């Protein structure tokens, strides 16, 4: 066991129960891709697309083979990451429209607020999709926009309010739309058309990328979107430049805060639709826009690494790369992704994809590089999830989550001045720091996953609750949903592809795991 893992500066010493003694806090950079599948990067087996920067992280860090987003779609996955709460515990955490209110109340205990209380400066750059404003005070895009990221623990934000395929198609920096002309005010609606701008449905001849389903409302940059928008012409983004813009902002945040501990949540838009990579990435793969967007995402990762290297911060920075949910090929636009996919398998050996209860819905790439490249090249099969980062970073920052971090009587850590996190906060987040440090291959015992149907991972076994009403295959995306009117039980160690349903053969085991799931669902938690 390497107890002095941050060797160059001897920053950390780990005692026998993995409690962290910190003389200096490491910077943390969390890079979250959008719709990047388990098989979409070369260090996880992809051969038709090369991801050298992500591969470099895997070679210098720890690659996890059983890491999960706890939801198979974006908003609930991101809600869990920030709040430490399973999204199915709170109504209204499904995929949000672009004019939704903030679904995490201001002053809640969150991943960024935990780190802020520990002395970190926090920034979020990229896709947000957790809402802005309140039901009583809906956002006026032409004035101050709040509450938002700054009200739940971030110190700086430069965000895409929802997604690239939803209006408003503008960036919001802190509390204001970037480059907005007050003489050209923004109006948006998800109920009825506003203004007289053409829609994709009305003028398909104006489109440079046509929709395959939905996505036929207001046209911005030759692409029709979900929702209606008028005004804000000078503030609208150009899709081809989104990666460049947000990557530059992320690197700038690092540069600005290089002298103090910082946390950067860099939520890229790649590989989400509309896939319109910058011209310098077009044609870099044989898979068209989706493959080229993966290369563009890898470039963004590389720019972050270059910035850390240039500023000599790499030896004091934790870098994590992961994804918010599993892959989807046709997600609303005719970008030839289906036609050009070739032999590429976005989900790798897994079954399902985005939105699915099968493993590919939530099992995602997860790579962590520790300072001084501790445990470089290690591969871990520990069961972990993005929802665990709040409790894990609390441990990392020497904060106390009551009943989550047990202190032995013989330890000499002086914690009397540590800010305490109420035990009711981040109730579903578990401290998996030993697994992230590569000191153990054991993570969680159980994990509830929200896809088309609710499921439970318990060790290498999985149950999916019966769903008599849901479709077996999504009409729009052609993804197996995992919905089945009958119980499902799989032993993933022998059946990673989830082909052999053992529920009828092992009813006692099915009932045992279903009971565990029910107990987790019925656990009394405080949901803000």
TORDRENTOR-625038 format. One record per residue (C-alpha): x negated, y, z negated; chain; residue number from 1. Coordinates in steps of 0.2 Angstrom, whole numbers, always signed. Each point is the difference from the previous one (the first is absolute). Last residue first. Layout:
<atoms>
{atom {X,Y,Z},"A",NUM}
...
</atoms>
This chain:
<atoms>
{atom {+175,+98,-2},"A",528}
{atom {+1,-19,-1},"A",527}
{atom {-2,-6,-18},"A",526}
{atom {-1,-18,+0},"A",525}
{atom {+10,-14,-7},"A",524}
{atom {-5,-17,+8},"A",523}
{atom {+15,-7,+9},"A",522}
{atom {-10,-1,+17},"A",521}
{atom {-15,-8,-8},"A",520}
{atom {+11,-13,-9},"A",519}
{atom {+9,-4,+16},"A",518}
{atom {-16,-3,+9},"A",517}
{atom {-6,-11,-13},"A",516}
{atom {+16,-9,+1},"A",515}
{atom {-1,-2,+18},"A",514}
{atom {-17,-8,-2},"A",513}
{atom {+6,-13,-12},"A",512}
{atom {+16,-3,+11},"A",511}
{atom {-11,-4,+15},"A",510}
{atom {-12,-11,-10},"A",509}
{atom {+15,-10,-6},"A",508}
{atom {+7,-1,+17},"A",507}
{atom {-16,-7,+7},"A",506}
{atom {+5,-10,+16},"A",505}
{atom {+15,+12,+5},"A",504}
{atom {-11,+15,-3},"A",503}
{atom {-16,-6,+9},"A",502}
{atom {+2,+10,+16},"A",501}
{atom {-15,-5,+11},"A",500}
{atom {-4,+13,+13},"A",499}
{atom {-6,+14,-11},"A",498}
{atom {-16,+4,+11},"A",497}
{atom {-11,-2,-16},"A",496}
{atom {+6,-17,-3},"A",495}
{atom {-13,-10,-10},"A",494}
{atom {-5,+14,-12},"A",493}
{atom {+16,+9,+4},"A",492}
{atom {+12,-12,-8},"A",491}
{atom {+17,+6,+6},"A",490}
{atom {+17,+0,-8},"A",489}
{atom {+15,+7,+9},"A",488}
{atom {+18,+0,-6},"A",487}
{atom {+14,-1,+14},"A",486}
{atom {+10,+14,+8},"A",485}
{atom {-17,+5,+9},"A",484}
{atom {-8,+16,+3},"A",483}
{atom {-18,-1,+3},"A",482}
{atom {+0,+15,+12},"A",481}
{atom {-8,-8,+15},"A",480}
{atom {-5,+15,+10},"A",479}
{atom {+8,+4,+17},"A",478}
{atom {-2,+19,-3},"A",477}
{atom {+17,+6,+5},"A",476}
{atom {+11,-15,-3},"A",475}
{atom {-9,-6,-16},"A",474}
{atom {+0,-18,-1},"A",473}
{atom {+9,-11,-13},"A",472}
{atom {+13,+13,-3},"A",471}
{atom {+6,+3,-17},"A",470}
{atom {+17,-5,-7},"A",469}
{atom {-3,-16,-10},"A",468}
{atom {-16,+6,-8},"A",467}
{atom {-8,-13,-11},"A",466}
{atom {-14,+5,-11},"A",465}
{atom {-18,-3,+6},"A",464}
{atom {-11,-10,-11},"A",463}
{atom {-19,-1,+1},"A",462}
{atom {-14,-10,-7},"A",461}
{atom {-18,+4,+0},"A",460}
{atom {+0,+8,-17},"A",459}
{atom {+18,+6,-2},"A",458}
{atom {+5,+10,+15},"A",457}
{atom {+19,+5,-2},"A",456}
{atom {+12,+5,+14},"A",455}
{atom {+13,+13,+3},"A",454}
{atom {+8,-1,+18},"A",453}
{atom {-3,+11,+15},"A",452}
{atom {-16,+4,-9},"A",451}
{atom {-3,+5,-18},"A",450}
{atom {-14,-10,-9},"A",449}
{atom {+0,-5,-19},"A",448}
{atom {-17,-5,-6},"A",447}
{atom {-5,-13,-13},"A",446}
{atom {-16,-6,-8},"A",445}
{atom {-10,+16,+5},"A",444}
{atom {-19,+0,+4},"A",443}
{atom {-12,-15,-2},"A",442}
{atom {-15,-1,+11},"A",441}
{atom {-11,+8,-14},"A",440}
{atom {-14,+12,-1},"A",439}
{atom {+3,+7,+17},"A",438}
{atom {+2,+17,-7},"A",437}
{atom {+18,+1,+8},"A",436}
{atom {+4,-16,-9},"A",435}
{atom {-6,+6,-17},"A",434}
{atom {+9,+16,+3},"A",433}
{atom {+17,-9,+2},"A",432}
{atom {+9,+11,-12},"A",431}
{atom {+19,-3,+3},"A",430}
{atom {+13,+12,+7},"A",429}
{atom {+18,-4,-2},"A",428}
{atom {+3,+11,-15},"A",427}
{atom {-9,+16,+6},"A",426}
{atom {+6,+9,-15},"A",425}
{atom {+10,-8,-15},"A",424}
{atom {-17,-3,-9},"A",423}
{atom {-2,+19,+0},"A",422}
{atom {-17,+5,+7},"A",421}
{atom {-13,+6,-12},"A",420}
{atom {-12,+14,+2},"A",419}
{atom {-17,-6,-6},"A",418}
{atom {-6,+11,-15},"A",417}
{atom {+1,-14,-13},"A",416}
{atom {-8,-12,+12},"A",415}
{atom {-17,-3,-7},"A",414}
{atom {-6,-16,+7},"A",413}
{atom {-9,-11,-13},"A",412}
{atom {+8,-17,+3},"A",411}
{atom {+0,-12,-14},"A",410}
{atom {+19,+1,-4},"A",409}
{atom {+4,-5,+18},"A",408}
{atom {+10,+12,+11},"A",407}
{atom {+14,-7,+11},"A",406}
{atom {+4,+10,+16},"A",405}
{atom {+18,-2,+5},"A",404}
{atom {+9,+0,-16},"A",403}
{atom {-2,+19,-1},"A",402}
{atom {-7,+7,+16},"A",401}
{atom {-15,+9,-6},"A",400}
{atom {-11,+11,+10},"A",399}
{atom {-18,-4,+3},"A",398}
{atom {+0,+6,+18},"A",397}
{atom {-2,-18,+7},"A",396}
{atom {+13,-6,-11},"A",395}
{atom {+12,+13,+6},"A",394}
{atom {-6,-4,+18},"A",393}
{atom {+6,-18,-3},"A",392}
{atom {+16,+5,-7},"A",391}
{atom {+4,+12,+14},"A",390}
{atom {-8,-12,+13},"A",389}
{atom {+11,-15,-4},"A",388}
{atom {+14,+5,+12},"A",387}
{atom {-12,-3,+14},"A",386}
{atom {+0,-18,-3},"A",385}
{atom {-11,-14,-6},"A",384}
{atom {+0,-19,+1},"A",383}
{atom {-19,-5,-1},"A",382}
{atom {-6,-9,+15},"A",381}
{atom {-17,+10,+0},"A",380}
{atom {-14,+1,+13},"A",379}
{atom {-16,+8,-6},"A",378}
{atom {-11,+8,+13},"A",377}
{atom {-7,+13,-11},"A",376}
{atom {+2,-4,-19},"A",375}
{atom {-5,+18,-4},"A",374}
{atom {-2,+11,+14},"A",373}
{atom {-9,+14,-10},"A",372}
{atom {+17,+6,-4},"A",371}
{atom {+14,-12,+4},"A",370}
{atom {+7,-4,+17},"A",369}
{atom {+18,-6,+0},"A",368}
{atom {+9,-9,+14},"A",367}
{atom {+18,-4,+2},"A",366}
{atom {+8,-6,+16},"A",365}
{atom {+18,-3,-3},"A",364}
{atom {+12,-14,-6},"A",363}
{atom {+17,+9,-1},"A",362}
{atom {+11,-4,+15},"A",361}
{atom {-13,-13,+7},"A",360}
{atom {+4,-11,-15},"A",359}
{atom {+18,-3,+5},"A",358}
{atom {+14,+11,-7},"A",357}
{atom {-2,+11,+16},"A",356}
{atom {+2,+18,+2},"A",355}
{atom {-16,+2,+9},"A",354}
{atom {-7,-17,+5},"A",353}
{atom {+5,-19,+0},"A",352}
{atom {-11,-15,-2},"A",351}
{atom {-19,+1,-5},"A",350}
{atom {-14,-7,+10},"A",349}
{atom {-6,+17,+6},"A",348}
{atom {+15,+12,-2},"A",347}
{atom {-5,+11,+15},"A",346}
{atom {-4,-15,+11},"A",345}
{atom {-10,+5,+15},"A",344}
{atom {+1,-13,+15},"A",343}
{atom {+7,+13,+12},"A",342}
{atom {+8,+15,-8},"A",341}
{atom {+2,+9,+16},"A",340}
{atom {+19,-2,+4},"A",339}
{atom {+5,+2,-18},"A",338}
{atom {-10,+16,-3},"A",337}
{atom {+5,+7,+17},"A",336}
{atom {+4,+17,-9},"A",335}
{atom {+19,-2,+3},"A",334}
{atom {+5,+8,-17},"A",333}
{atom {+10,-6,-15},"A",332}
{atom {-10,-11,-11},"A",331}
{atom {-6,-13,+13},"A",330}
{atom {-16,-8,-7},"A",329}
{atom {+3,+0,-19},"A",328}
{atom {-13,-4,-13},"A",327}
{atom {+1,-2,-19},"A",326}
{atom {+2,+13,-14},"A",325}
{atom {-9,+15,-7},"A",324}
{atom {-17,-4,+5},"A",323}
{atom {-17,-1,-8},"A",322}
{atom {-17,+8,-1},"A",321}
{atom {-8,+3,-17},"A",320}
{atom {-16,+11,-3},"A",319}
{atom {-7,+2,-18},"A",318}
{atom {-12,+14,-1},"A",317}
{atom {-16,+3,-10},"A",316}
{atom {-13,-8,+12},"A",315}
{atom {+9,+7,+15},"A",314}
{atom {-1,+18,-6},"A",313}
{atom {-16,+5,+9},"A",312}
{atom {+9,+14,+9},"A",311}
{atom {-5,-7,+17},"A",310}
{atom {+4,-18,-6},"A",309}
{atom {+17,+5,-6},"A",308}
{atom {+4,+10,+16},"A",307}
{atom {-6,-15,+11},"A",306}
{atom {+11,-12,-10},"A",305}
{atom {+16,+12,+2},"A",304}
{atom {-4,+2,+19},"A",303}
{atom {-2,-19,+2},"A",302}
{atom {+18,-3,-8},"A",301}
{atom {+7,+12,+13},"A",300}
{atom {-9,-9,+14},"A",299}
{atom {+8,-16,-6},"A",298}
{atom {+17,+8,+1},"A",297}
{atom {-4,+5,+18},"A",296}
{atom {-5,-18,+4},"A",295}
{atom {+16,-6,-7},"A",294}
{atom {+9,+14,+11},"A",293}
{atom {-9,-7,+15},"A",292}
{atom {+8,-17,-3},"A",291}
{atom {+17,+7,-2},"A",290}
{atom {-2,+11,+15},"A",289}
{atom {-5,-13,+12},"A",288}
{atom {-6,-17,-5},"A",287}
{atom {-15,-2,+11},"A",286}
{atom {-10,+11,-12},"A",285}
{atom {-10,+16,+2},"A",284}
{atom {+12,+6,+13},"A",283}
{atom {+6,+16,-8},"A",282}
{atom {-12,+4,-15},"A",281}
{atom {-7,+16,+7},"A",280}
{atom {+17,+5,+6},"A",279}
{atom {+6,+2,-18},"A",278}
{atom {+12,-14,-5},"A",277}
{atom {+19,+1,+4},"A",276}
{atom {+8,-14,-10},"A",275}
{atom {+18,+7,-4},"A",274}
{atom {+0,-11,-10},"A",273}
{atom {-10,-5,-15},"A",272}
{atom {-18,-6,+1},"A",271}
{atom {-7,+13,-4},"A",270}
{atom {+8,+13,-11},"A",269}
{atom {-13,+1,-13},"A",268}
{atom {+3,+1,-18},"A",267}
{atom {-16,+7,-8},"A",266}
{atom {+3,+0,-19},"A",265}
{atom {-16,+9,-7},"A",264}
{atom {-5,-1,-18},"A",263}
{atom {-13,+12,-6},"A",262}
{atom {-13,+1,-13},"A",261}
{atom {-10,+16,+1},"A",260}
{atom {-14,+8,+11},"A",259}
{atom {+6,-8,+16},"A",258}
{atom {+17,+9,-1},"A",257}
{atom {-1,+11,+15},"A",256}
{atom {-9,-13,+11},"A",255}
{atom {+12,-14,-5},"A",254}
{atom {+15,+11,+4},"A",253}
{atom {-8,+5,+17},"A",252}
{atom {-2,-18,+5},"A",251}
{atom {+19,-3,-3},"A",250}
{atom {+4,+16,+9},"A",249}
{atom {-11,-5,+15},"A",248}
{atom {+9,-17,+0},"A",247}
{atom {+17,+8,+0},"A",246}
{atom {-4,+10,+15},"A",245}
{atom {-9,-13,+10},"A",244}
{atom {+13,-13,-3},"A",243}
{atom {+14,+12,+5},"A",242}
{atom {-8,+6,+16},"A",241}
{atom {+9,-11,+13},"A",240}
{atom {+16,+3,-9},"A",239}
{atom {+0,+19,+3},"A",238}
{atom {+7,+8,-16},"A",237}
{atom {+13,+13,-1},"A",236}
{atom {-3,+16,-9},"A",235}
{atom {+0,+12,+15},"A",234}
{atom {+17,-7,+6},"A",233}
{atom {+8,+1,-18},"A",232}
{atom {+18,+1,+8},"A",231}
{atom {+12,-14,+2},"A",230}
{atom {+1,-18,-6},"A",229}
{atom {+11,-15,+1},"A",228}
{atom {-3,-17,-8},"A",227}
{atom {-10,-15,+6},"A",226}
{atom {-12,+5,+13},"A",225}
{atom {-1,+3,+19},"A",224}
{atom {-18,+1,+7},"A",223}
{atom {-6,+13,+12},"A",222}
{atom {-9,+10,-13},"A",221}
{atom {+16,+1,-10},"A",220}
{atom {+16,-6,+7},"A",219}
{atom {+16,+1,-11},"A",218}
{atom {+9,-16,-1},"A",217}
{atom {-3,-17,+8},"A",216}
{atom {-10,-10,-13},"A",215}
{atom {+13,-14,+1},"A",214}
{atom {-6,-16,+9},"A",213}
{atom {-13,-2,+13},"A",212}
{atom {-4,+19,+0},"A",211}
{atom {-9,+8,+15},"A",210}
{atom {-18,+7,-1},"A",209}
{atom {-4,+14,+12},"A",208}
{atom {+18,+7,-1},"A",207}
{atom {+7,+14,+10},"A",206}
{atom {+10,-11,+12},"A",205}
{atom {+9,-8,-15},"A",204}
{atom {+10,+16,-1},"A",203}
{atom {+16,-2,-10},"A",202}
{atom {-5,-16,-10},"A",201}
{atom {-17,+7,-3},"A",200}
{atom {+7,+16,-7},"A",199}
{atom {-1,+17,+7},"A",198}
{atom {-1,+16,-11},"A",197}
{atom {+16,+10,-2},"A",196}
{atom {+0,+3,-18},"A",195}
{atom {+6,-13,-13},"A",194}
{atom {+7,-17,+4},"A",193}
{atom {+9,-9,-14},"A",192}
{atom {-2,-11,-15},"A",191}
{atom {-19,-2,-2},"A",190}
{atom {-3,+19,+1},"A",189}
{atom {-14,+12,+1},"A",188}
{atom {-2,+19,+1},"A",187}
{atom {-17,+8,+2},"A",186}
{atom {-2,+19,+1},"A",185}
{atom {-8,+9,+15},"A",184}
{atom {-3,+18,-6},"A",183}
{atom {-8,-7,-15},"A",182}
{atom {-13,-8,+11},"A",181}
{atom {-6,-16,-9},"A",180}
{atom {-18,-4,+1},"A",179}
{atom {+0,-13,-14},"A",178}
{atom {+17,-3,-9},"A",177}
{atom {-2,+5,-18},"A",176}
{atom {-1,-7,-18},"A",175}
{atom {-17,-9,+1},"A",174}
{atom {-3,-1,+18},"A",173}
{atom {+15,-7,+10},"A",172}
{atom {-4,-6,+17},"A",171}
{atom {+14,+1,+13},"A",170}
{atom {+10,-12,+11},"A",169}
{atom {+16,+2,-11},"A",168}
{atom {+6,-12,+6},"A",167}
{atom {-2,-19,+0},"A",166}
{atom {-11,-10,+11},"A",165}
{atom {-17,+5,-7},"A",164}
{atom {+6,-4,-18},"A",163}
{atom {+7,+10,-15},"A",162}
{atom {-8,+16,-6},"A",161}
{atom {-16,-2,+10},"A",160}
{atom {-11,+7,-14},"A",159}
{atom {-14,+11,-6},"A",158}
{atom {+0,+0,-19},"A",157}
{atom {-11,+7,-13},"A",156}
{atom {+1,-2,-19},"A",155}
{atom {+10,-16,-1},"A",154}
{atom {+9,-5,-16},"A",153}
{atom {+19,-2,+3},"A",152}
{atom {+4,+19,+3},"A",151}
{atom {-14,+2,+13},"A",150}
{atom {+6,-14,+11},"A",149}
{atom {+18,+8,+2},"A",148}
{atom {+11,+11,-9},"A",147}
{atom {+0,+11,+9},"A",146}
{atom {-1,+8,+18},"A",145}
{atom {-2,+19,-1},"A",144}
{atom {+9,+8,+15},"A",143}
{atom {+3,-3,+18},"A",142}
{atom {+3,-19,-2},"A",141}
{atom {+14,+3,-12},"A",140}
{atom {+0,-16,-10},"A",139}
{atom {+16,-5,-9},"A",138}
{atom {+2,+7,-18},"A",137}
{atom {+14,-9,-9},"A",136}
{atom {-5,-17,+9},"A",135}
{atom {-18,+4,-4},"A",134}
{atom {-15,+6,+10},"A",133}
{atom {-11,-12,+10},"A",132}
{atom {+1,-19,+4},"A",131}
{atom {-11,-15,-2},"A",130}
{atom {-6,-1,+18},"A",129}
{atom {-17,+7,-3},"A",128}
{atom {-11,-3,+15},"A",127}
{atom {-17,+9,+0},"A",126}
{atom {-11,+7,-13},"A",125}
{atom {+3,-1,-19},"A",124}
{atom {-13,+8,-12},"A",123}
{atom {-4,-2,-18},"A",122}
{atom {-12,+8,-11},"A",121}
{atom {-5,-12,-14},"A",120}
{atom {-1,+4,-18},"A",119}
{atom {+8,-15,-9},"A",118}
{atom {+17,+9,+0},"A",117}
{atom {-2,+2,+19},"A",116}
{atom {-3,-18,+2},"A",115}
{atom {+16,-5,-9},"A",114}
{atom {+9,+14,+9},"A",113}
{atom {-6,-7,+17},"A",112}
{atom {+6,-18,-3},"A",111}
{atom {+17,+6,-8},"A",110}
{atom {+7,+5,-16},"A",109}
{atom {+15,+11,+5},"A",108}
{atom {-2,+18,-2},"A",107}
{atom {+11,+3,+16},"A",106}
{atom {+12,-13,+4},"A",105}
{atom {-6,-14,+12},"A",104}
{atom {+13,-1,+14},"A",103}
{atom {-3,+17,+8},"A",102}
{atom {+15,+5,+10},"A",101}
{atom {+3,-6,+17},"A",100}
{atom {-1,+11,+16},"A",99}
{atom {-11,-11,+10},"A",98}
{atom {+11,-15,-3},"A",97}
{atom {-6,-13,-13},"A",96}
{atom {-3,-19,+2},"A",95}
{atom {+7,-7,-16},"A",94}
{atom {-4,+7,-17},"A",93}
{atom {+18,+7,-3},"A",92}
{atom {+5,-12,-14},"A",91}
{atom {-14,-3,-13},"A",90}
{atom {-5,-17,-6},"A",89}
{atom {-2,-7,+17},"A",88}
{atom {-15,+12,+2},"A",87}
{atom {-10,-10,-13},"A",86}
{atom {-8,+13,-11},"A",85}
{atom {-19,+5,-1},"A",84}
{atom {+6,+18,+6},"A",83}
{atom {-13,+4,+14},"A",82}
{atom {-2,-17,+7},"A",81}
{atom {+18,-6,-3},"A",80}
{atom {+6,+16,+9},"A",79}
{atom {-12,-4,+15},"A",78}
{atom {+7,-17,+2},"A",77}
{atom {+18,+6,-1},"A",76}
{atom {-3,+13,+13},"A",75}
{atom {-10,-11,+12},"A",74}
{atom {+8,-16,+3},"A",73}
{atom {-4,-18,-5},"A",72}
{atom {+0,+4,-19},"A",71}
{atom {-12,-5,-14},"A",70}
{atom {-15,+4,+11},"A",69}
{atom {-11,-15,-2},"A",68}
{atom {-17,-8,-2},"A",67}
{atom {-3,-18,+2},"A",66}
{atom {-16,-1,+11},"A",65}
{atom {-10,+14,-8},"A",64}
{atom {-16,+6,+7},"A",63}
{atom {-13,+7,-12},"A",62}
{atom {-13,+13,+4},"A",61}
{atom {-15,+3,+11},"A",60}
{atom {+4,-12,+14},"A",59}
{atom {+19,+4,-2},"A",58}
{atom {-4,+18,+1},"A",57}
{atom {-11,-3,+16},"A",56}
{atom {+15,-10,+7},"A",55}
{atom {+11,+15,-2},"A",54}
{atom {-13,+11,+9},"A",53}
{atom {-2,-13,+14},"A",52}
{atom {+18,-2,+4},"A",51}
{atom {+0,-10,+17},"A",50}
{atom {+16,-5,+9},"A",49}
{atom {+3,-15,+10},"A",48}
{atom {-9,-12,-13},"A",47}
{atom {+10,+3,-16},"A",46}
{atom {-5,-12,-14},"A",45}
{atom {+2,+9,-16},"A",44}
{atom {-17,+9,+2},"A",43}
{atom {+6,+5,+18},"A",42}
{atom {+15,+10,-6},"A",41}
{atom {+18,-3,+6},"A",40}
{atom {+3,-17,-8},"A",39}
{atom {+7,+5,-17},"A",38}
{atom {+10,+14,+9},"A",37}
{atom {-2,+19,+0},"A",36}
{atom {+18,+7,-1},"A",35}
{atom {-7,+17,-7},"A",34}
{atom {-18,+1,-6},"A",33}
{atom {-4,+5,-18},"A",32}
{atom {-17,+6,-4},"A",31}
{atom {-2,+2,-19},"A",30}
{atom {-16,+10,-5},"A",29}
{atom {-5,+0,-18},"A",28}
{atom {-14,+10,-8},"A",27}
{atom {-9,-9,-14},"A",26}
{atom {+1,+7,-18},"A",25}
{atom {-15,+3,-10},"A",24}
{atom {-6,-8,-16},"A",23}
{atom {+14,-13,+1},"A",22}
{atom {+2,-15,-11},"A",21}
{atom {+13,-11,+9},"A",20}
{atom {+9,-14,-8},"A",19}
{atom {-4,-16,+9},"A",18}
{atom {+3,-12,-14},"A",17}
{atom {-18,-4,-2},"A",16}
{atom {-7,+17,+1},"A",15}
{atom {-2,+10,+17},"A",14}
{atom {-14,+13,+1},"A",13}
{atom {+3,+15,+12},"A",12}
{atom {-10,+14,+7},"A",11}
{atom {-17,-7,+0},"A",10}
{atom {-5,+13,+13},"A",9}
{atom {-7,-12,+14},"A",8}
{atom {+8,-15,-7},"A",7}
{atom {+18,+2,+0},"A",6}
{atom {+4,-18,-4},"A",5}
{atom {-10,-1,-16},"A",4}
{atom {+9,-15,-6},"A",3}
{atom {-4,-11,+15},"A",2}
{atom {+7,-17,-5},"A",1}
</atoms>
